[in-house]
Amino acid sequence: MKKTAISILTTLALFNVHMKAPSLGTSAADESKPGYVYTIIDNEATVTGFEGEPVYIEIPETVEGCRVTEIRDNAFYECGTLRHITLPDTIEKIGHHAFYACFSLESIAIPDSVTELGMGCFCGCESLTSADLPDNIARLPESCFRSCTSLKSIEIPQNTTEIGDFCFSGCTSLSTVSISDSVTALGDCSFYMCSSLDSVYIPPSVADLGVCSVGYTPTDNGASQVEDFTILGKKKSPAKVYADENALTFENADDAVHAFAIQRVNGQRVSVPSVFLLIGGIFVLLLAVLSLRKNFQRKK
């Protein structure tokens, strides 16, 4: 894991998502329309686009008696008015850039039936504050949630093995990341320019950490380490090697629960010995209270 080509990756990360001014006004006639268009092939329906300026859309499980199984590539590309969409449990695939630059979209719950996400599918959704990922997704593709600047936390599903290049790059509000122990690879710049993220636990299953995958932010001179950024993980793990090679702070943590204990006690970062000291102090205090209670009862 070298620092080569960092300047190129930085240039790629600093892109501007094309924005359109939203128009949220809808007439009564518009509200009666479904807001989406579709095609039917081999008794399966695919959502291919949208009409008008939809704000709320609920995709049904079936249309014309056919199961809705896919959101096609670019289907809601730059749909700036869309604030909420409900997806049915029949959806199996969401195509590339399907919700690109839907900058009014506030949240997304992807059903567990989805097994494939296309690259850049939620890129530039700057109002997106939460995203529920499907349990059966094996790979989060390139730029999947790139520049989702309002996204605050993300939990990687247990069956996900790879997080693609620039997947969460530019998610400047992202402060909590839970990486499951099924993940084996973090792509180049996968958590690049996540300025609110000051630490992350990387399980030992992650054998491949790409260039600037965590702990980096852009500067005028290229990429540089995030100040006071900490990687938590096991000693002699690839995470420790990455931290050493990139001059990042590393703290030993046996698992995600241990990592959480290290990171937060009453909202403050503490070291492992301090955690045990706190627990020990509480135990000693409890013994003292019990001893005083016994003495009081004897005097009575």
Secondary structure, DSSP 8 states (H G I E B T S, - for coil): ---TTHHHHHHHHS-------------HHHHTS-SEEEEEETTEEEEEEE-S--SEEE--SEETTEEEEEE-TTTTTT-TT--EEE--TT--EE-TTTTTT-TT--EEE--TT--EE-TTTTTT-TT--EEE--TT--EE-TTTTTT-TT--EEE--TT--EE-TTTTTT-TT--EEE--TT--EE-TTTTTT-TT--EEE--TT--EE-TT-SSEEEETTEEEE-TT-EEEE-TTSHHHHHHHHTT-EEEE-SSHHHHHHHH-BTTB---HHHHHHHHHHHHHHHHHHHHHHHHHHHH-
